[in-house]
Amino acid sequence: MKLLKSTTLIIMLLISVIVFAQKIKVKKGIASIDKNPICKLQKDDISRGAFYINSLDDEELIYAKWIDWGEFGYFEVYDAKNLDEVLFETEASIGYRKWLIKTLYNGKALTNSGLNEEKLEVIAKKLGREFTRKRNRY
C-alpha cells in the first residue's frame, strides 16, 4: 500500500511538471515558446558552433560563440551590436540554444519586439564570466 501511494505521488508530480513547463520548439530557424514565435536562430558559418539570435524582423540581437580552451569548453555571449565585449559566459550542454532563449525570455530581456538592454544587463551580471576567471588563474 505504501509503495502504491509513493508511486502515485511521483507520477502526479511528474505530470504537473510536464503540464506546466514552457514548451520551446525550434522549427525552420524560428524559436517558439508555447507556440508563440519569439525569435529566429541563424548559424554563423565563420566560427564553429557560433550562432545569432535574431528578432522576428531579422535584426541581430545576440551572438553566442563556442570557445574551446583545453578543459574549458563554454559559450561567450555578446550583444550582436557590440562584439568587443562579452556579456556573460555559460557552460555548453545539450539543448544550449533552447536554454539560452528560455533564460533571456524569462529574464524579460528577449521579447517579440526585440531586446530589452536593461534586463539583459541584469542577466549578464547574474551569470557573470566564470570561465574567464578560471582562465586567468592559469
N, C-alpha and C positions, 0 to 999 in steps of 0.2 A: 504493500500500500504506500509506504514511504517513497519507494522508487517511482511509483506511478505519479505521485504528487510532484516529485522533483523533475521528472521528465516533462510533465505538463507545464510546469513553471518555466523551464528552459525553452520549450517550444513557443510559449506565449511571448517571452522576451524577444526571441529571435524574430517572430512575426512582427512585433511592434517596431523593432529597429528597421526591418526591411520596408515596412509600410511608410514610415515617416522619414526615411533617408532621402536626401536630394538625389535625383537621377541625372547624372551628367552623361551626355552622349555626344560623340564627335562623329559626324557623318558628312562626307564630302567636304571636309575642311571647316565645317560650321559646328561650333560647340553650343549645345543647348542644355539648359538646366530646367528640369521639369517641363520639357517640350517648348520652352521659350528660348529662341535664339539669343545668345549673349554676345558672341564674338566669333571671329574667324581665326584659324590657325594656318600659318604659312611656313613651310620648311625653308631654311636658309641653306642653299647649296654650297655656299662658300666655306662654312665651318661645320664639321661633323657634329651632328646631334643638336645643332642650333635651330631655333625657330622663333617666329614672331607671333604675338597675339595682336590681331588687328580688330578694329571696330567693324561693325557690320557694313560701314561705308568704305572699308579698306584703308583706313588711316592706321598707320603703325603705332601701337601703344606700348607694348612690352617686348623686349628682346631677351631671350634666355639662351645662354651659351654653355655647352658642356666643357668642363675643364678636367683633364686627366693629368693629375700631378702625382705620379707614383702611387702610393697607397691611398691618396685622397682623390676620389672622383666625385665631382659635385657640379652643380649648376650655378653660374653667376647670372643674376637677373638685373637688367638695365631698363631705364626709361628709354624707349626707342628714339626719342628726340635728343638724348644725351648719352652717347655710347662711351663717354670718357669716365663715367662714374658708376660704379657698381652700387645698386640699391641694397641688395641682400644676396646671400648665398644659401643654397639649400642642398641637402643630400638628395641624390637621384635614386629613384626606385621605380618599379613597375607602376605605371599609372601616373607618372610625374606630371604630365601635361594637365590631366584632369584635376590633380591635386592643386596645382598652381591656379587654375581657373577658379576652382571652388574657394581657395583661400582668398583670392582677390575679390571674388564676388561676395563672400560672406563678410569680408572686411569693408565692404561698400566702396572699394577702390575701382572695381570694374562694374560698369552699368551698361545698359543698352545704348546709352548716348555717348559712351566713351570712358575716359579715365578721370577719377577724382584724385588730383595730385596730393591734397592734404591727407586723405585716407591712405594713399599709397605710402606717404612718408611714415605714417604710424605703423603700418605693416612692416616697412623696412627696418624701423627701429626695433620692433619686437623680434624679428627673425635674425637680424644682425649679419655679421661677417665672420662666422665661426671658422671657416677654413683658411681665411687669410691670417687669422691669429695663429692657427696651428702651423701654417707655412712659415710665418715669421719666427717661430721658435726654433726652426731648424736652420 
